[in-house]
Amino acid sequence: MAGYKAYQGNQVEGSGPLGLVLLSYEALYKSLGHARRAIEAGDLTAEVDHTGRALEAVIELSTSLDAGKGGEIATSLASLYAYMVRRLNEGMCTCSPQAVDEVAGLVQTLREGWQEIQDQQAPRNNMKMAATG
């Protein structure tokens, strides 16, 4: 397990700001999947634990927003993150996966958008490295 923790640390340290956003979305999506499986199993303790981890990830994403640089997009994301927090809190311990599924769908859409941005930036970054190397 220590090797895996070291790998995770290296992955975070080697990621730029966009990579960290994607890692946060991935952690959030995984936590939501675990929460859904806990709901299906009727394990309220695990549901609360995994939903709590999902909430932490949403809060992390929310607090990393910079309204000064992000403008209207940052404001819209802040509203969406607040909605996600409300839905997860409303759905916790209801034995219904509806809120988790809704938030997971939103997260998947957002993650795909951020991934597309990263994919578009990669060729430009590679060209810069080739020009300076």
N, C-alpha and C positions, 0 to 999 in steps of 0.2 A: 504494500500500500504506500510505503514511503516513496517508491519510484514513481507511482502515479501522481502523488502530491507534487513531487518535483517537476514532473511533466506539465501539470496544470500551472504551476508557478511560472515555468518557462514560457508557456503558451500566453499567459497574461502579460508577462514582461515584454514579450516580443510583438505584442499587438499594438497597433496605433489606436487612436481614438475610435475610428470606425470599427476596427477589429474588436475592441472592448464592448462596443454597443452590440455587435453580433454575438459575442460570447454571453452577454447578459440576456439577450433574447433566447439563446439556446438553453441557458440555465432555467429561464422562466418557462419555456415550453416543456422542458423535461419535468419540472416540478408540477406543472399542470397535468401532464400525463400520469405521473405518480398519484396525484390527488384523485384523478378520475378512477384509476384502478382501485384506490382505497375506498372510494364511494361504492364501486361495484362489489367490493368484498365486504362492505358494511363495517369497515374498520375506521371508526370516527377519530381515533387517536392519530392514525397515519394520515387521514384526510386533513386534519387540523395542522399537522406538522408540514405536510407538503404544500398545502394552501398558504401557510405562513411563509414558507420559503419563496413561493411565487409572489406573495405580497412584498417581500423584501426586495425581490428583483425589480418589481414594478416601481417601488419607491426609489431604488437606486437609479433606474432609468430616468425617473422624474426629476430627481435632485441633480442629475448631470446636465439637464437642459440649461442653455444659456439664452435667455430671451433677447439679450442685447445683440447677439450674433445670429440667432436663429429666427428672430422676428416672428412672423405669423405662423410659421411651421412649428416653432418651439411652443407657441401658445396653444396651437391645436393639439400637439402631442401631449402637453400638460393636461388639457381637458380630457383627452382620451385615456391617459394614465389614471386620472382621478376616477373616471367612469369604471375602468377595470378594477380599481381598488374597491369601489362601491359594490360592483357585481360580485366580486369574490367574497366580500364580507357578507353580503345578503345571502349568498348561496352556501356559505359554510354550514356544515352539519345539517343540511336539509335532506340528505340522502338522495338528492337529485343532481345529476351531473350537468344540468342545463347551463348554469353560470360558468362553470369551468370550461365547457365546450365553447360557449360564446367567446370567452376571453382567449381561449386557445386559437380560435379562428382569427381573431384580431391580431394576436401575436404572430401567427404564421404569415399573415398578409404584410405586417410591418417588417418582419424579418426578411421576407422575400424582396421588399423594396430596398432595404439597407444593403442586402447582398448584391442587388443589381447595381447600386451606386458603387460598391467596392469593386465589382467586376469591371465597371466602366473606368474606374480610376487606375486599375492595375496596369493596363497597357501604357498609360501616360507615365506612370512611375517607372516602368521598365525602360521606356524611351529615355527618361531623364538619367537613369543609372547608366545606360549604354553611352549616353553623350558625355557623361563625366568620367566614365571608367576607362 
